[in-house]
Amino acid sequence: MDARWQWLARGWRQAVRTARLMIGVPDYDTYVEHMRRHHPEREVMSYARFFDERLQARYRGGGGRCC
């Protein structure tokens, strides 16, 4: 892949990451990198488990936010 396409692919990945953060979806790749770098002794969750856990953490507590 030449440099122009690498630049475009890198920009696309960053745009996707930014969009996910804007709507509240955490980035799995960032999680995996963090776990491997800072917690190599711990098992990395699958994408499905990671996503479910993040949803539970976000919406747990019931009631939600109301005016």
PyMOL Python script that loads the backbone (N, CA, C, O; Angstrom):
from pymol import cmd

cmd.read_pdbstr("""\
ATOM      1  N   MET A   1       0.857  -1.167   0.000  1.00  0.00           N
ATOM      2  CA  MET A   1       0.000   0.000   0.000  1.00  0.00           C
ATOM      3  C   MET A   1       0.907   1.234   0.000  1.00  0.00           C
ATOM      4  O   MET A   1       1.827   1.340   0.810  1.00  0.00           O
ATOM      5  N   ASP A   2       0.638   2.146  -0.904  1.00  0.00           N
ATOM      6  CA  ASP A   2       1.507   3.321  -0.933  1.00  0.00           C
ATOM      7  C   ASP A   2       1.130   4.309   0.172  1.00  0.00           C
ATOM      8  O   ASP A   2       0.099   4.154   0.828  1.00  0.00           O
ATOM      9  N   ALA A   3       1.959   5.308   0.369  1.00  0.00           N
ATOM     10  CA  ALA A   3       1.809   6.242   1.486  1.00  0.00           C
ATOM     11  C   ALA A   3       0.475   6.978   1.459  1.00  0.00           C
ATOM     12  O   ALA A   3      -0.099   7.256   2.512  1.00  0.00           O
ATOM     13  N   ARG A   4      -0.019   7.293   0.276  1.00  0.00           N
ATOM     14  CA  ARG A   4      -1.282   8.023   0.170  1.00  0.00           C
ATOM     15  C   ARG A   4      -2.433   7.192   0.740  1.00  0.00           C
ATOM     16  O   ARG A   4      -3.277   7.708   1.473  1.00  0.00           O
ATOM     17  N   TRP A   5      -2.459   5.896   0.396  1.00  0.00           N
ATOM     18  CA  TRP A   5      -3.525   5.025   0.903  1.00  0.00           C
ATOM     19  C   TRP A   5      -3.375   4.767   2.398  1.00  0.00           C
ATOM     20  O   TRP A   5      -4.373   4.661   3.112  1.00  0.00           O
ATOM     21  N   GLN A   6      -2.162   4.668   2.869  1.00  0.00           N
ATOM     22  CA  GLN A   6      -1.937   4.499   4.308  1.00  0.00           C
ATOM     23  C   GLN A   6      -2.452   5.711   5.071  1.00  0.00           C
ATOM     24  O   GLN A   6      -3.068   5.573   6.128  1.00  0.00           O
ATOM     25  N   TRP A   7      -2.200   6.889   4.535  1.00  0.00           N
ATOM     26  CA  TRP A   7      -2.661   8.125   5.150  1.00  0.00           C
ATOM     27  C   TRP A   7      -4.192   8.154   5.192  1.00  0.00           C
ATOM     28  O   TRP A   7      -4.781   8.538   6.202  1.00  0.00           O
ATOM     29  N   LEU A   8      -4.827   7.750   4.099  1.00  0.00           N
ATOM     30  CA  LEU A   8      -6.286   7.728   4.029  1.00  0.00           C
ATOM     31  C   LEU A   8      -6.871   6.700   5.001  1.00  0.00           C
ATOM     32  O   LEU A   8      -7.858   6.983   5.681  1.00  0.00           O
ATOM     33  N   ALA A   9      -6.271   5.512   5.070  1.00  0.00           N
ATOM     34  CA  ALA A   9      -6.755   4.469   5.985  1.00  0.00           C
ATOM     35  C   ALA A   9      -6.612   4.924   7.432  1.00  0.00           C
ATOM     36  O   ALA A   9      -7.512   4.699   8.242  1.00  0.00           O
ATOM     37  N   ARG A  10      -5.510   5.550   7.762  1.00  0.00           N
ATOM     38  CA  ARG A  10      -5.284   6.043   9.120  1.00  0.00           C
ATOM     39  C   ARG A  10      -6.310   7.128   9.464  1.00  0.00           C
ATOM     40  O   ARG A  10      -6.844   7.149  10.573  1.00  0.00           O
ATOM     41  N   GLY A  11      -6.580   8.016   8.527  1.00  0.00           N
ATOM     42  CA  GLY A  11      -7.585   9.059   8.742  1.00  0.00           C
ATOM     43  C   GLY A  11      -8.970   8.474   8.938  1.00  0.00           C
ATOM     44  O   GLY A  11      -9.730   8.937   9.790  1.00  0.00           O
ATOM     45  N   TRP A  12      -9.305   7.449   8.145  1.00  0.00           N
ATOM     46  CA  TRP A  12     -10.610   6.803   8.276  1.00  0.00           C
ATOM     47  C   TRP A  12     -10.761   6.150   9.648  1.00  0.00           C
ATOM     48  O   TRP A  12     -11.799   6.300  10.292  1.00  0.00           O
ATOM     49  N   ARG A  13      -9.734   5.426  10.101  1.00  0.00           N
ATOM     50  CA  ARG A  13      -9.790   4.787  11.421  1.00  0.00           C
ATOM     51  C   ARG A  13      -9.986   5.827  12.519  1.00  0.00           C
ATOM     52  O   ARG A  13     -10.750   5.602  13.458  1.00  0.00           O
ATOM     53  N   GLN A  14      -9.306   6.956  12.408  1.00  0.00           N
ATOM     54  CA  GLN A  14      -9.446   8.010  13.414  1.00  0.00           C
ATOM     55  C   GLN A  14     -10.844   8.615  13.372  1.00  0.00           C
ATOM     56  O   GLN A  14     -11.412   8.912  14.423  1.00  0.00           O
ATOM     57  N   ALA A  15     -11.407   8.803  12.191  1.00  0.00           N
ATOM     58  CA  ALA A  15     -12.768   9.335  12.071  1.00  0.00           C
ATOM     59  C   ALA A  15     -13.785   8.387  12.695  1.00  0.00           C
ATOM     60  O   ALA A  15     -14.708   8.829  13.378  1.00  0.00           O
ATOM     61  N   VAL A  16     -13.621   7.096  12.465  1.00  0.00           N
ATOM     62  CA  VAL A  16     -14.526   6.102  13.051  1.00  0.00           C
ATOM     63  C   VAL A  16     -14.407   6.116  14.563  1.00  0.00           C
ATOM     64  O   VAL A  16     -15.417   6.082  15.267  1.00  0.00           O
ATOM     65  N   ARG A  17     -13.189   6.166  15.066  1.00  0.00           N
ATOM     66  CA  ARG A  17     -12.953   6.206  16.514  1.00  0.00           C
ATOM     67  C   ARG A  17     -13.611   7.439  17.134  1.00  0.00           C
ATOM     68  O   ARG A  17     -14.243   7.346  18.186  1.00  0.00           O
ATOM     69  N   THR A  18     -13.464   8.584  16.487  1.00  0.00           N
ATOM     70  CA  THR A  18     -14.056   9.826  16.978  1.00  0.00           C
ATOM     71  C   THR A  18     -15.576   9.748  16.978  1.00  0.00           C
ATOM     72  O   THR A  18     -16.218  10.160  17.944  1.00  0.00           O
ATOM     73  N   ALA A  19     -16.157   9.222  15.900  1.00  0.00           N
ATOM     74  CA  ALA A  19     -17.614   9.094  15.820  1.00  0.00           C
ATOM     75  C   ALA A  19     -18.142   8.182  16.915  1.00  0.00           C
ATOM     76  O   ALA A  19     -19.164   8.485  17.530  1.00  0.00           O
ATOM     77  N   ARG A  20     -17.472   7.088  17.162  1.00  0.00           N
ATOM     78  CA  ARG A  20     -17.907   6.172  18.222  1.00  0.00           C
ATOM     79  C   ARG A  20     -17.877   6.850  19.586  1.00  0.00           C
ATOM     80  O   ARG A  20     -18.806   6.691  20.379  1.00  0.00           O
ATOM     81  N   LEU A  21     -16.830   7.596  19.862  1.00  0.00           N
ATOM     82  CA  LEU A  21     -16.740   8.293  21.142  1.00  0.00           C
ATOM     83  C   LEU A  21     -17.821   9.360  21.274  1.00  0.00           C
ATOM     84  O   LEU A  21     -18.334   9.591  22.369  1.00  0.00           O
ATOM     85  N   MET A  22     -18.170  10.011  20.163  1.00  0.00           N
ATOM     86  CA  MET A  22     -19.205  11.047  20.195  1.00  0.00           C
ATOM     87  C   MET A  22     -20.569  10.473  20.559  1.00  0.00           C
ATOM     88  O   MET A  22     -21.368  11.148  21.208  1.00  0.00           O
ATOM     89  N   ILE A  23     -20.844   9.248  20.155  1.00  0.00           N
ATOM     90  CA  ILE A  23     -22.138   8.653  20.469  1.00  0.00           C
ATOM     91  C   ILE A  23     -22.068   7.732  21.685  1.00  0.00           C
ATOM     92  O   ILE A  23     -23.059   7.093  22.039  1.00  0.00           O
ATOM     93  N   GLY A  24     -20.915   7.665  22.315  1.00  0.00           N
ATOM     94  CA  GLY A  24     -20.804   6.930  23.571  1.00  0.00           C
ATOM     95  C   GLY A  24     -20.415   5.473  23.447  1.00  0.00           C
ATOM     96  O   GLY A  24     -20.627   4.702  24.384  1.00  0.00           O
ATOM     97  N   VAL A  25     -19.852   5.071  22.318  1.00  0.00           N
ATOM     98  CA  VAL A  25     -19.404   3.691  22.145  1.00  0.00           C
ATOM     99  C   VAL A  25     -17.894   3.663  22.359  1.00  0.00           C
ATOM    100  O   VAL A  25     -17.154   4.257  21.575  1.00  0.00           O
ATOM    101  N   PRO A  26     -17.422   2.981  23.407  1.00  0.00           N
ATOM    102  CA  PRO A  26     -15.980   2.934  23.653  1.00  0.00           C
ATOM    103  C   PRO A  26     -15.244   2.149  22.570  1.00  0.00           C
ATOM    104  O   PRO A  26     -15.827   1.294  21.904  1.00  0.00           O
ATOM    105  N   ASP A  27     -13.983   2.444  22.408  1.00  0.00           N
ATOM    106  CA  ASP A  27     -13.176   1.842  21.352  1.00  0.00           C
ATOM    107  C   ASP A  27     -12.511   0.555  21.828  1.00  0.00           C
ATOM    108  O   ASP A  27     -11.687   0.581  22.742  1.00  0.00           O
ATOM    109  N   TYR A  28     -12.863  -0.556  21.220  1.00  0.00           N
ATOM    110  CA  TYR A  28     -12.333  -1.862  21.607  1.00  0.00           C
ATOM    111  C   TYR A  28     -10.831  -1.947  21.361  1.00  0.00           C
ATOM    112  O   TYR A  28     -10.104  -2.490  22.194  1.00  0.00           O
ATOM    113  N   ASP A  29     -10.353  -1.424  20.241  1.00  0.00           N
ATOM    114  CA  ASP A  29      -8.916  -1.500  19.940  1.00  0.00           C
ATOM    115  C   ASP A  29      -8.087  -0.772  21.001  1.00  0.00           C
ATOM    116  O   ASP A  29      -7.012  -1.236  21.381  1.00  0.00           O
ATOM    117  N   THR A  30      -8.585   0.353  21.470  1.00  0.00           N
ATOM    118  CA  THR A  30      -7.891   1.091  22.525  1.00  0.00           C
ATOM    119  C   THR A  30      -7.866   0.279  23.817  1.00  0.00           C
ATOM    120  O   THR A  30      -6.855   0.244  24.520  1.00  0.00           O
ATOM    121  N   TYR A  31      -8.985  -0.370  24.121  1.00  0.00           N
ATOM    122  CA  TYR A  31      -9.072  -1.234  25.301  1.00  0.00           C
ATOM    123  C   TYR A  31      -8.044  -2.370  25.214  1.00  0.00           C
ATOM    124  O   TYR A  31      -7.319  -2.628  26.175  1.00  0.00           O
ATOM    125  N   VAL A  32      -7.985  -3.046  24.061  1.00  0.00           N
ATOM    126  CA  VAL A  32      -7.056  -4.169  23.882  1.00  0.00           C
ATOM    127  C   VAL A  32      -5.614  -3.691  24.047  1.00  0.00           C
ATOM    128  O   VAL A  32      -4.814  -4.339  24.722  1.00  0.00           O
ATOM    129  N   GLU A  33      -5.288  -2.560  23.429  1.00  0.00           N
ATOM    130  CA  GLU A  33      -3.930  -2.017  23.544  1.00  0.00           C
ATOM    131  C   GLU A  33      -3.601  -1.690  24.995  1.00  0.00           C
ATOM    132  O   GLU A  33      -2.501  -1.984  25.463  1.00  0.00           O
ATOM    133  N   HIS A  34      -4.548  -1.082  25.712  1.00  0.00           N
ATOM    134  CA  HIS A  34      -4.336  -0.749  27.120  1.00  0.00           C
ATOM    135  C   HIS A  34      -4.096  -2.011  27.950  1.00  0.00           C
ATOM    136  O   HIS A  34      -3.164  -2.066  28.753  1.00  0.00           O
ATOM    137  N   MET A  35      -4.944  -3.025  27.748  1.00  0.00           N
ATOM    138  CA  MET A  35      -4.813  -4.254  28.521  1.00  0.00           C
ATOM    139  C   MET A  35      -3.476  -4.938  28.274  1.00  0.00           C
ATOM    140  O   MET A  35      -2.830  -5.399  29.214  1.00  0.00           O
ATOM    141  N   ARG A  36      -3.066  -5.005  27.036  1.00  0.00           N
ATOM    142  CA  ARG A  36      -1.785  -5.667  26.715  1.00  0.00           C
ATOM    143  C   ARG A  36      -0.595  -4.899  27.255  1.00  0.00           C
ATOM    144  O   ARG A  36       0.406  -5.494  27.656  1.00  0.00           O
ATOM    145  N   ARG A  37      -0.700  -3.580  27.268  1.00  0.00           N
ATOM    146  CA  ARG A  37       0.418  -2.763  27.733  1.00  0.00           C
ATOM    147  C   ARG A  37       0.486  -2.694  29.260  1.00  0.00           C
ATOM    148  O   ARG A  37       1.568  -2.810  29.836  1.00  0.00           O
ATOM    149  N   HIS A  38      -0.660  -2.505  29.917  1.00  0.00           N
ATOM    150  CA  HIS A  38      -0.665  -2.255  31.356  1.00  0.00           C
ATOM    151  C   HIS A  38      -1.075  -3.442  32.221  1.00  0.00           C
ATOM    152  O   HIS A  38      -0.781  -3.465  33.416  1.00  0.00           O
ATOM    153  N   HIS A  39      -1.748  -4.423  31.636  1.00  0.00           N
ATOM    154  CA  HIS A  39      -2.227  -5.573  32.407  1.00  0.00           C
ATOM    155  C   HIS A  39      -2.008  -6.875  31.623  1.00  0.00           C
ATOM    156  O   HIS A  39      -2.971  -7.585  31.336  1.00  0.00           O
ATOM    157  N   PRO A  40      -0.771  -7.192  31.276  1.00  0.00           N
ATOM    158  CA  PRO A  40      -0.515  -8.373  30.442  1.00  0.00           C
ATOM    159  C   PRO A  40      -0.920  -9.694  31.090  1.00  0.00           C
ATOM    160  O   PRO A  40      -1.120 -10.691  30.395  1.00  0.00           O
ATOM    161  N   GLU A  41      -1.042  -9.706  32.413  1.00  0.00           N
ATOM    162  CA  GLU A  41      -1.412 -10.942  33.115  1.00  0.00           C
ATOM    163  C   GLU A  41      -2.920 -11.208  33.050  1.00  0.00           C
ATOM    164  O   GLU A  41      -3.363 -12.319  33.341  1.00  0.00           O
ATOM    165  N   ARG A  42      -3.699 -10.212  32.678  1.00  0.00           N
ATOM    166  CA  ARG A  42      -5.155 -10.362  32.626  1.00  0.00           C
ATOM    167  C   ARG A  42      -5.616 -10.751  31.218  1.00  0.00           C
ATOM    168  O   ARG A  42      -4.994 -10.397  30.217  1.00  0.00           O
ATOM    169  N   GLU A  43      -6.717 -11.484  31.180  1.00  0.00           N
ATOM    170  CA  GLU A  43      -7.291 -11.910  29.898  1.00  0.00           C
ATOM    171  C   GLU A  43      -8.060 -10.747  29.260  1.00  0.00           C
ATOM    172  O   GLU A  43      -8.778 -10.019  29.944  1.00  0.00           O
ATOM    173  N   VAL A  44      -7.903 -10.586  27.958  1.00  0.00           N
ATOM    174  CA  VAL A  44      -8.613  -9.549  27.219  1.00  0.00           C
ATOM    175  C   VAL A  44     -10.008 -10.075  26.883  1.00  0.00           C
ATOM    176  O   VAL A  44     -10.150 -11.184  26.369  1.00  0.00           O
ATOM    177  N   MET A  45     -11.042  -9.274  27.177  1.00  0.00           N
ATOM    178  CA  MET A  45     -12.416  -9.675  26.882  1.00  0.00           C
ATOM    179  C   MET A  45     -12.646  -9.728  25.375  1.00  0.00           C
ATOM    180  O   MET A  45     -12.004  -9.008  24.610  1.00  0.00           O
ATOM    181  N   SER A  46     -13.561 -10.582  24.968  1.00  0.00           N
ATOM    182  CA  SER A  46     -13.973 -10.601  23.563  1.00  0.00           C
ATOM    183  C   SER A  46     -14.709  -9.297  23.264  1.00  0.00           C
ATOM    184  O   SER A  46     -15.132  -8.588  24.178  1.00  0.00           O
ATOM    185  N   TYR A  47     -14.858  -8.988  21.972  1.00  0.00           N
ATOM    186  CA  TYR A  47     -15.558  -7.756  21.605  1.00  0.00           C
ATOM    187  C   TYR A  47     -16.989  -7.775  22.146  1.00  0.00           C
ATOM    188  O   TYR A  47     -17.460  -6.773  22.685  1.00  0.00           O
ATOM    189  N   ALA A  48     -17.686  -8.915  22.003  1.00  0.00           N
ATOM    190  CA  ALA A  48     -19.081  -9.011  22.454  1.00  0.00           C
ATOM    191  C   ALA A  48     -19.184  -8.782  23.962  1.00  0.00           C
ATOM    192  O   ALA A  48     -20.066  -8.054  24.419  1.00  0.00           O
ATOM    193  N   ARG A  49     -18.296  -9.394  24.728  1.00  0.00           N
ATOM    194  CA  ARG A  49     -18.325  -9.221  26.185  1.00  0.00           C
ATOM    195  C   ARG A  49     -17.983  -7.783  26.570  1.00  0.00           C
ATOM    196  O   ARG A  49     -18.619  -7.207  27.452  1.00  0.00           O
ATOM    197  N   PHE A  50     -16.984  -7.209  25.915  1.00  0.00           N
ATOM    198  CA  PHE A  50     -16.587  -5.823  26.153  1.00  0.00           C
ATOM    199  C   PHE A  50     -17.763  -4.881  25.896  1.00  0.00           C
ATOM    200  O   PHE A  50     -18.058  -4.006  26.711  1.00  0.00           O
ATOM    201  N   PHE A  51     -18.430  -5.068  24.756  1.00  0.00           N
ATOM    202  CA  PHE A  51     -19.551  -4.215  24.385  1.00  0.00           C
ATOM    203  C   PHE A  51     -20.692  -4.346  25.398  1.00  0.00           C
ATOM    204  O   PHE A  51     -21.259  -3.342  25.829  1.00  0.00           O
ATOM    205  N   ASP A  52     -21.028  -5.582  25.779  1.00  0.00           N
ATOM    206  CA  ASP A  52     -22.089  -5.802  26.768  1.00  0.00           C
ATOM    207  C   ASP A  52     -21.749  -5.159  28.108  1.00  0.00           C
ATOM    208  O   ASP A  52     -22.604  -4.537  28.740  1.00  0.00           O
ATOM    209  N   GLU A  53     -20.508  -5.311  28.535  1.00  0.00           N
ATOM    210  CA  GLU A  53     -20.103  -4.729  29.807  1.00  0.00           C
ATOM    211  C   GLU A  53     -20.173  -3.206  29.777  1.00  0.00           C
ATOM    212  O   GLU A  53     -20.601  -2.584  30.750  1.00  0.00           O
ATOM    213  N   ARG A  54     -19.761  -2.612  28.683  1.00  0.00           N
ATOM    214  CA  ARG A  54     -19.829  -1.153  28.552  1.00  0.00           C
ATOM    215  C   ARG A  54     -21.271  -0.669  28.564  1.00  0.00           C
ATOM    216  O   ARG A  54     -21.572   0.360  29.169  1.00  0.00           O
ATOM    217  N   LEU A  55     -22.170  -1.399  27.900  1.00  0.00           N
ATOM    218  CA  LEU A  55     -23.586  -1.023  27.923  1.00  0.00           C
ATOM    219  C   LEU A  55     -24.148  -1.116  29.333  1.00  0.00           C
ATOM    220  O   LEU A  55     -24.883  -0.231  29.771  1.00  0.00           O
ATOM    221  N   GLN A  56     -23.806  -2.180  30.043  1.00  0.00           N
ATOM    222  CA  GLN A  56     -24.274  -2.342  31.415  1.00  0.00           C
ATOM    223  C   GLN A  56     -23.743  -1.220  32.302  1.00  0.00           C
ATOM    224  O   GLN A  56     -24.479  -0.683  33.130  1.00  0.00           O
ATOM    225  N   ALA A  57     -22.491  -0.869  32.137  1.00  0.00           N
ATOM    226  CA  ALA A  57     -21.899   0.192  32.947  1.00  0.00           C
ATOM    227  C   ALA A  57     -22.566   1.541  32.660  1.00  0.00           C
ATOM    228  O   ALA A  57     -22.726   2.366  33.560  1.00  0.00           O
ATOM    229  N   ARG A  58     -22.943   1.751  31.425  1.00  0.00           N
ATOM    230  CA  ARG A  58     -23.539   3.024  31.047  1.00  0.00           C
ATOM    231  C   ARG A  58     -24.984   3.155  31.524  1.00  0.00           C
ATOM    232  O   ARG A  58     -25.396   4.216  31.993  1.00  0.00           O
ATOM    233  N   TYR A  59     -25.746   2.075  31.401  1.00  0.00           N
ATOM    234  CA  TYR A  59     -27.182   2.162  31.674  1.00  0.00           C
ATOM    235  C   TYR A  59     -27.620   1.506  32.979  1.00  0.00           C
ATOM    236  O   TYR A  59     -28.811   1.507  33.288  1.00  0.00           O
ATOM    237  N   ARG A  60     -26.711   0.960  33.737  1.00  0.00           N
ATOM    238  CA  ARG A  60     -27.024   0.351  35.033  1.00  0.00           C
ATOM    239  C   ARG A  60     -27.504   1.423  36.006  1.00  0.00           C
ATOM    240  O   ARG A  60     -27.216   2.608  35.837  1.00  0.00           O
ATOM    241  N   GLY A  61     -28.210   1.006  36.984  1.00  0.00           N
ATOM    242  CA  GLY A  61     -28.650   1.967  38.002  1.00  0.00           C
ATOM    243  C   GLY A  61     -30.110   2.311  37.855  1.00  0.00           C
ATOM    244  O   GLY A  61     -30.701   2.899  38.761  1.00  0.00           O
ATOM    245  N   GLY A  62     -30.702   1.957  36.736  1.00  0.00           N
ATOM    246  CA  GLY A  62     -32.129   2.182  36.548  1.00  0.00           C
ATOM    247  C   GLY A  62     -32.508   3.641  36.610  1.00  0.00           C
ATOM    248  O   GLY A  62     -31.684   4.502  36.920  1.00  0.00           O
ATOM    249  N   GLY A  63     -33.731   3.902  36.320  1.00  0.00           N
ATOM    250  CA  GLY A  63     -34.251   5.253  36.444  1.00  0.00           C
ATOM    251  C   GLY A  63     -33.839   6.179  35.323  1.00  0.00           C
ATOM    252  O   GLY A  63     -34.643   6.989  34.862  1.00  0.00           O
ATOM    253  N   GLY A  64     -32.622   6.076  34.884  1.00  0.00           N
ATOM    254  CA  GLY A  64     -32.150   6.982  33.836  1.00  0.00           C
ATOM    255  C   GLY A  64     -32.097   8.425  34.322  1.00  0.00           C
ATOM    256  O   GLY A  64     -32.269   8.706  35.508  1.00  0.00           O
ATOM    257  N   ARG A  65     -31.863   9.300  33.412  1.00  0.00           N
ATOM    258  CA  ARG A  65     -31.815  10.726  33.748  1.00  0.00           C
ATOM    259  C   ARG A  65     -33.099  11.375  33.231  1.00  0.00           C
ATOM    260  O   ARG A  65     -33.486  11.212  32.074  1.00  0.00           O
ATOM    261  N   CYS A  66     -33.710  12.081  34.089  1.00  0.00           N
ATOM    262  CA  CYS A  66     -34.954  12.742  33.682  1.00  0.00           C
ATOM    263  C   CYS A  66     -34.922  14.169  34.188  1.00  0.00           C
ATOM    264  O   CYS A  66     -34.264  14.479  35.182  1.00  0.00           O
ATOM    265  N   CYS A  67     -35.631  15.021  33.502  1.00  0.00           N
ATOM    266  CA  CYS A  67     -35.721  16.415  33.903  1.00  0.00           C
ATOM    267  C   CYS A  67     -36.478  16.497  35.198  1.00  0.00           C
ATOM    268  O   CYS A  67     -36.676  17.590  35.729  1.00  0.00           O
TER     269      CYS A  67
END
""", "prot")
cmd.dss("prot")
cmd.show_as("cartoon", "prot")
cmd.util.cbc("prot")
cmd.orient("prot")
